[in-house]
Amino acid sequence: MKRLFFSLLLIAFAPLAHAANPHVLFTTNQGNVEIELFADKAPKSVENFLGYVNKGHYNGTIFHRVIAGFVAQGGGYSADMQEKPTGKPIQNEANNGLMNSPGTLAMARTNDPHSASAQFYINLRDNAALNYRESTPRGWGYAVFGKVVKGMDVVEKMADQPTGVVNGMPDVPLKPIIIMSAKPLP
């Protein structure tokens, strides 16, 4: 009886197991890419990203900026290069300890550190210059909030596509790389 009591006591006070990180599947015209989202390290970024996924925002968007050996950026433009409307920007979470290493997903933003909304990028190499250094306009960096867990070969294939200037924007794939759908995985 005493042993049972202590076993129950240990179970009652054991740390609660964290729920598994959410996953999202991008179905693209180049193949599928599965992303794991780090909700424990970047909760605002993950909540924001999942909000856009659940609203269907990314369906039909393109990777509009692809620089081999750097990043593949998407989530903001339709295949005809029309910018999609977004919600309010979110607080930058780049100070979460995650690094812009190959295969990680991070929030794209303007020069304002707290201007990220829907656009994201996938790192194609170690981009240490994009990491958080300090809480200043130049030092904030870019918030990593996920990682490609399946389909990195698809992302690397994207990086091999010829790019050019389209509607005044450089580094646009000449054959659109389309996110046909973005769905949360069970």
N, C-alpha and C positions, 0 to 999 in steps of 0.2 A: 504494500500500500504506500509506504514511504517512497519507494522508487518511482511509482506511478505519479505521485504528487510532484516530485522533483522533475520528472520528465515533462509533465504538463506545464509546470512553472517555466521551464526552459523554452518550451514552444511558445508560451504566451509572451515571453520577453525577448524572443529571438528577433533580430532585425527583420523588418518586412522586406521581402524580395521585391526588387524593382521590376516593374513591368518591362517586357521586352521593348526595345526601341522600335518605333514604327518604321515600316518600309514602304516605298513608293516605286511603282513600275512605270517607266517611260517606255511607251511603244513608239519607236521612231521609224522613219522610212529607211534607216540604216540598220535597224535591229533593236533589240530590247536592252534597256539599262535599268538595273535595280539599285536603288539608293537606300541605305540605312540612315535614318535621321537620329541625331544625338540630342534627344529631348532633355536629358539630364544636364548637359553642358550648355545648350543654347535653346532654352525653352521658348523665348520670344520669337526667335528666328524659325524654329520648327513649327510653332503654332501659326505664324504668319504664312509659311510655305504651305502647310497643310490646308489652310484656309483657301489659298489660291487653287490648290489641287482639287479640293472638294467642290469649289464653284465652277470647275472646268476651265479655268483661266488659261492653263497651259496647253489645252487641246488646240491644235492648229497653229501653235507658235513655232518659231524656228530658232535654231542656233544661229544668231545673226552676227556673231563676232567669233571667229575661230583663228587662233594664231598658233601654228604648230610649235611645239616645245614651250608653250605658255599656258593658254586657257581656251576653253570652248564655252562661250557665254550665250545664254538664251533666256526665254521666258518673257520677253517684252514686245516682240513684233510678230505680226502675222506673215504668211508667206509672200504677201504683196508689199511687205515692208511698212505696214501701217502699225504705229505704236498703239498698244492696247492700254486702255485706262486702268489705273491701279488705285488701291486704297491709300491710306495714310502711311508715311514712312515709319519705320520701327527704330527702336534704340539699338545701337551697335553693340553686339556681344563678342567682339573680337578678343576681349580680355578673358576669354573662357579657358585658355590653356591649349586649345586646339590649333594646329599649325596647317598652313596652306601647303600640304604635301601632295604628292601625286595621287589622283583619284578622289581627293576630297572635294566637297561641294561647299561653296561659300556665297554669301550675299554680295551682289554687285551694288554699287552705289555711285553717287557723284562725289565731288570734292568735299561735300558736307559729310562728316563721318556718320551722321545719323539720318541718312537719306534713303536707305535701302527699302525697297517695296517688293516687287515681284521678280525682278531679274536676279539671276544666279549664274555662277560659272563653275566649271569643273576644272580643277588644276591638272595640267598635263605633265608637270614636273614639280620639283620642290621650289616653291615661290616664297622663300623666306622674306623677301622685301615686302610682301603683302601681309605679314603677320603683325599683330599688335606689339607695339613697343612702349607706348605711354599714352596717357589720356590727353593728348593735344591734337589739334586738327591734322597735323602731319604724321602723328605717331599712332593713330587709332588702328589702322589696318582694316582688314576685311574679315567679317565673322564667318568662320567655318562652322557648319551645322550638320554635315552629313558626309557620307563616303559611298562611292560606287562599290557594291559588293558582288555584282555580276554584270558583265557586259563592258568591262573596261576596254576590251578589244574593239567594241563598237565605237567607243569614244575616241580611241586612237585612230580608227578608220576615218572618223569625222575630221580629225586634224590633218589628214592627208589630202583632203579635198582642195581643189584650186579655189582661191579667193580673189576678190577684186573690190573695186569701189562701186557701190550700188546706192543710188540716191544720196550721194555725198558721204556715205559711211564706208570706211576702209575695212578690210579683212572679212568681208561678207562672202560666205560660200556661194560660188556661181551657180551651183545646183542646190536649191534649198534643202537643208537638213531639218525635216519637220518632226515635231513632237505631235504625233497623231493623237495620243492620249496619255494622260498622267493619272494613275489610279492608286489609291492606298491598297496595300496587300493585307489580307487577313492575318 
